[in-house]
Amino acid sequence: MNHRGIEFTVAKTAIPGIWQWQFRIGEQIKTGRTETKIDLLAIRRVQLRIDRELKAIGRDTA
């Protein structure tokens, strides 16, 4: 999947309701897990995380 030019993945784990995600910005790879029964909510949470990371990078370079 793609959000703001950042490729990311969201995948179910063996544990019901737990989703594993990963994305890369530059050389940094961010990974994590989120808990929800709804796949679209898991995707949205990763998109919000990407937005936070991009905003932080913008502040660091300013």
Backbone hydrogen bonds, N-H to C=O, Kabsch-Sander energy under -0.5 kcal/mol:
donor,donor_aa,acceptor,acceptor_aa,energy
3,H,6,I,-2.2
6,I,3,H,-1.7
7,E,5,G,-0.6
8,F,1,M,-2.2
9,T,22,Q,-2.5
11,A,20,Q,-2.9
13,T,15,I,-0.5
13,T,18,I,-1.9
18,I,15,I,-1.7
19,W,34,T,-3.0
20,Q,11,A,-3.3
21,W,32,G,-2.7
22,Q,9,T,-1.9
23,F,30,K,-2.4
24,R,7,E,-0.9
25,I,28,Q,-2.3
26,G,24,R,-0.5
28,Q,25,I,-1.9
30,K,23,F,-3.1
30,K,28,Q,-0.5
32,G,21,W,-1.9
34,T,19,W,-2.5
36,T,17,G,-2.4
36,T,34,T,-0.6
39,D,37,K,-0.6
42,A,38,I,-1.7
43,I,39,D,-2.1
44,R,40,L,-2.2
45,R,41,L,-2.2
46,V,42,A,-1.6
47,Q,43,I,-2.2
48,L,44,R,-2.3
49,R,45,R,-1.8
50,I,46,V,-2.5
51,D,47,Q,-2.3
52,R,48,L,-2.1
53,E,49,R,-2.3
54,L,50,I,-2.6
55,K,51,D,-2.2
56,A,52,R,-2.3
57,I,53,E,-2.1
58,G,54,L,-2.0
59,R,55,K,-1.8
60,D,56,A,-2.0
61,T,57,I,-1.9
62,A,58,G,-0.9
